[in-house]
């Protein structure tokens, strides 16, 4: 298995790279964020160990850049910052795991094994369906660059549809995913919220992306648009 280590402290980079190699990982190492992005884009790594504090492009920016450019290699973010806000920000930028310094090598190896088992699958920080963009971390929605205001429940419904774009989702599936277990009402509530969403994400823009599949449920078009119904 091949790992990219990104750490700006030369001595620590040398120690961690040596231990990774002793553990059996083919390890490339760099101390610069920009170099890390270029290496990761041209090399099929099994995992990336990415320090947060780098001299040119910090770990958050490097992670976001890789995800934006379609690189889904699992990323373990490594940093001396242990605040909740930093951990949340790192995960929202597309990191898969977060580990603070100082750390023990057995834990580092275990976390890497878990990431490698998971593999590289698409986990975008933002969900795009054509020009309709849903940003779960920032809790924002836009269409063609125009911001769209949604209630919390409308946002939750749209986010779930966007995460399963192209798939037909039944009313019961949507109820289970968006409403909590205490809800025992009529599944027609979904129809009400779908109409509200259409009034916000489709009709003002002359679009028809939230499609009714008669007798089955709803789907959000993968490209974010469908011809308006006749």
Secondary structure, DSSP 8 states (H G I E B T S, - for coil): -EEEEE-S-HHHHHHHHHHHHHTT-EEEEES-HHHHHHHHHHS--SEEEEES--SSS-HHHHHHHHHHTT----EEEEES---HHHHHHHHHTT-SEEEESS--HHHHHHHHHHHHHH------SEEEETTEEEETTTTEEEETTEEE---HHHHHHHHHHHHTTTS-B-HHHHHHHHS-TT--S-THHHHHHHHHHIIIIIGGGT---EEEETTTEEEE-TTS------
